[in-house]
Amino acid sequence: MSHGVTSNTAGLDYSGESGGLNEATSDIFGTGVEFYANNSSDPGDYLIGEKININGDGTPLRYMDKPSKDGGSADSWYSGVGNLDVHYSSGPANHMFYLLSEGSGSKVINGVTYNSPTSDGVAVTGIGRDAALQIWYKALTSYMTSSTNYAGARTAALNAAAALYGTNSAQYAGVGNAFAGINVGSHITPPSNGVTVTNPGSQSSTVGTAVSLQVQASSTNSGALTYSASGLPTG
């Protein structure tokens, strides 16, 4: 299904670096669906094809935290990555998504142990899977084209993060740093502190009719965020 989404949006070519991004996009969205489904018999994870036992030894088809564990995928971008089979050149994008979602280093998620490196050894902090998915979907549908390569994917994802969260947000910096972690572009210094709130837009209605506006916010400060509203019209 995810290949269909890609085909009907950016239409990423299924060869070269674009092909790797195409293949990774299916892994990324499939992973998002698996976590969202929250199936107790198959909890969400960052392993691809772990249930089909294609290798005959119980190991997954691909690993998002360190793609090279499958024996063929690249962990990071290099000038010849587009010459690999698209299932292997997808590795850097899968790795980027893991870093963007969870960050680098060792951790246990739903009982699975991960230990994700970065190409330059600089630690990366994740922004959360939900935000990472929103950014990647908007990048795919609004900013990528059929010939987008890894450098172009970084630009597209940064544009998406800017549109969704602003350029001075932890999410924007997180995108830059996740790509830097796979050797695509440089690091971005996260905002030192503060709260980023998305613009909920506007809505017109009549008195007595319910309306709904969703507000999303993120904070680089510790502690939970609280919300309040003032100046609301009567009724």
Secondary structure, DSSP 4 states (H G I P E B T S, - for coil): -HHHHHHTTT---SSHHHHHHHHHHHHHHHHHHHHHHTBTTB---SEESTTT-TTSSS--SEESSSGGGGSS--SS--TTGGGS-HHHHTHHHHHHHHHHHHBSEEEEETTEEEEE--TTS---B---HHHHHHHHHHIIIII--TT--HHHHHHHHHHHHHHHH-TTSHHHHHHHHHHHTTTSS---PPPSS-EEE---------TT--------EEESSSS-------SPPP-
